[in-house]
Amino acid sequence: MALKVTTNRRVGLTVLAWFVGLLIFFPILWTVLTSFKSEADAYSIPPKFLFFHWTTENYSEVQSRTDYVLHAFNSIILSIGSNIVGLIISVPAAWAMAFAPTKRTKDVLMWMLSTKMMPGAGVFMAIYFIFLQYHLLDSRWGIGFILMMANLPILIWMLYTYFKEIPVDILEAARMDGASLANEIIYVLTPMAIPGIASTLLLSVILSWNEAFWTLNLTTFDAAPLTYLIAQFSSPEGTFWAKLSAASTLAIAPILVLGWFSQKQLVRGLTFGAVK
């Protein structure tokens, strides 16, 4: 029997949802507004919300001081490339754990997740000397490998959860029709799990896009993504908030647009298997 929801409760929940949404979105809105302020207005007390002198000089300064196109290209290549490779590895791994589990499967999953519990600084020196020895510093291959390995536990965990919701009878029927293991994964399992795979890939791309620790410490210019561009506007002489906000706006704009147009797919993937 469906639970009856009164009009007052529906209105209250709607207002609460809008309040929480605006509260979460406010830092992004404030960053965008600050990017159009002068440095004096950015530091003004009390803060000026809308009534200030609007200017685009901060964006001109960012373009003149940095190579935005190069950093944006690196972010796209690193975020998408590393996660596509991670997806190629994680789909068979998640299949094995979901449909051919052993008594150690849960232990392996927990071990993989535990690798995310240690801060990157704990292994930074070892990674740095490996990169130094094999000439991988400021290399797209090197930083892409690090991003892929960092997100691999999340990819496998999420795909494992999605795959567990797929009826095993469908896979058994494919085997009875003579499908090989590769055909079973590519032509039967993957199409059924596209919503889950898409949402997993989107979340992983966002994590890679926002990764700062490894990209700032293992890159200098050639392979530096947009996080490096943002860091250039925080100097020992002081933080220039207006210019820093302009750089941040340019950095988050592509991923914000991607998330906006992919929100239906993301919600569909996150609720995949929730209703049977």
N, C-alpha and C positions, 0 to 999 in steps of 0.2 A: 504494500500500500504506500503510495507516494505521500511524503510529508508535506502538508499544506503550509505554504509560506505566505504570511500576511503582507499587505502592501507596505506597511510601516517598516517591517523587517527588510523587505526588498530594497526600499529606498535607503535605509540605513546602511545596508551592505554595499550598495552602489556608491554612496558617498564615501564610505570607508575605503573602498577599492580605489576610487579616484584620488583620495588623500594619500594613500600609500604609494600609488603610481607617481604622483607629482613629487612626493618626497624623495623617491628614488631618482627621478629624472632631474631634480633641481640642480645637482652639481654639474650635470652636462649643460643645462641651460645657462647656469652662471658662467661656466667656462666660455661658452659661445658669446655671451654678452660682453664679458671682459675682453675678449679678443678684438672687439670694436671700440675699446676705450683707449684713451691716452694713458701713459704711465701714471700721470698725476691723478686721473680719475680712478684708475685701478687701485691706488693706495688711499683714496679719499675716505675719511671717517666723518659721518656715517657713510656706508657704501651707497653708491648710486646705482639704482636698478635699471631704469629706463631713461631717465632724464639726464643725459650726458651728451657730450659732443661725440657723435659717431664718426669713426675714421677707419680707413682700411690700410693705414700706413704700416700696421703690424704685420699684415700679410705680405706687403711689399718687402718689409725687412726680412721676413723669414725666407722669401724667395731669393733675395739677394745674398743672404749669408749661407744658405744651404742649398743642396741639390735635392729638392723634394721628389722629383720624378725618380731619381735613383733609389732613394730610401723607400718610396712607395713600391717600386718594382721589387726590391729585395723583400719587403714585407709580404707581398703577394706570392712571390716564388717560394719563400720559406714556409709560409703558413699553409698554402695549398699543397705544395710539393711534398713536404715532410709528412703531412697527414694522409695523402694518397698512398704513399709508401707504407705508412703505418696501418692503413686500412687493408692493404694487400696482405700484410702479416696477421692482423688481428682477426679478420673474418675466418680463416681456417682455424686459428687458435680458439676462437669463441665457439666455432662449430664443434670442435673436438671436446671441449669442456661441457657443452650443452647436450650433445647427443651421444657422446661416447665417454661418459665420466668414469673416473676411478675413485677409489676411496681417498685419494690424495688431491682430488680436484679442488675442493674448497680450501685446502691448505695452500695450494699453488696460487689460487686467486687472492687469498689473504696476503701471501708473500709479495705478490706483485703490487697490491695496494699499499703495502707497508713501505715500498720504495718511495712513495709520494710523501711519506711522513717525515723524511729527513730533509732538512733545508739544503739547497744547492751549495751553500757555502761550505758544507761539510766535506764535499768531494771536489771543491773547486780547484785546489792545488794539483790534485792528481789529474784532473781533466786538462788543466792548463798545460802541464808539462807534456802530456800525451800530444796535445795539439801543437805544442812548440816543436817536439821532436819530429812529427810527421808533416810539418808545414801546413797546418790546417787553420791557423789563426787568420781571422778576417777572410774566411772561405765560406761560400754558400754551402758547399758539401758538408763541411764540418759542423756549422751551426744548424743546418738542416737535420743532420743525424742526431744532434743533441735534442732538438725540439721533438723529433719523432720518438726517441726513447723516453722523453719526459712524459709524453701523452699516451704512450702505448698501454700502460696499465688502465687508464681511463677508457680507451677505445675497447679493450678486451672486456672489461667489466660491463660496460653499457651494452655492447653487442651480445654478450653472454645473457644478459637479462632479457633482451629482445628475443633472442633465439629460443629461450626457454618457453616463450609464449606460443611458439609455432607448434602445431600438433605433429608429433613424430610419425603419425600414420601417413601423412602426405609424403614424407621422405621414404618411408618403407614402400609405399606404392611406386615411387620413382625407381627404387632399387629393383622391385619386381618386374618393372618394365625394361630393365637392363641398363639403367643409368649408371655411369661410373661415378666414382667419388667426386671427381672434378666437375662433371656435368650436374651432379646433385647440388653442389655448392653454387655453381654459376647460374644454372638455368632454373632451379627450383627454390633453393633457400634464399638467395640474394634478392630476386624479384619480390618475394613475399615480405622481406624485411627492409624494403627500400625506405619506408618512413623512419624506421629506427636508425638505419645506416645514415640517412641524410641528416637527422637531428644530431647524431653522434659526431658526424663530420663537421657540422656547423659549430657545435660547442668546442670541439677540438681546435678548429681554425681560430676561433675567438681567443682561446687560451694561448695559442702560438702567437697570434697577432699582438697580444698584450704582454708577452714575455719580455722582461727587462733585464733580469739578473745576468743570464747567459749572453744575451745579445750585447749588453754594454761592456762585458768583461772579455768577450772572445772576438769582438769585431772592432774595427777602427773606422773604416770608410767604405771600402769596396763592397763588403757584404753587410753593412750596417742597415738595419731596418728603421722604421719610423720612431721606435723608442729611442734610438740614438739621436735623431733629430730633435726630439723633445729635450733630451738631456743637455744639448748644446746651449740652451737658453737658461741654464742654471749654472752660474759661474761664481768663483770666489769673490768677485766684486759685488755680488748681490743677485737676487732673483728679479728678473724683469717680468712681472706678472702678466702684463698685456701681451707681450711678445710670446711668452711661454704659453698663454692661453690660445694665441693664434696657431702656434705650432701644434698644440694638443688638439685643437679643432680639426686641423688638416689631417692629423694622425687618426682620429677616431671617425672621421666622416665616412671613409669607404666601408668600414666594418659596421657602422651604424646603418648605412643604407642597405647593406647586405642583410643585416638582422631584421630590418623593417620589411623587406620584401620576402623574407623567408620565415616570417613569424608563424604563418599557418602551417607550414611544413614542420617547423620546430615544435609547435604545440601538438600536432598530430603524432610526431615521433615520440614525444615525451609521454603521451597517453596511450601509446601503442600497447595493446594487450591488457589495458586496464579494464575493459568491459568484455565479457565473454557471453 
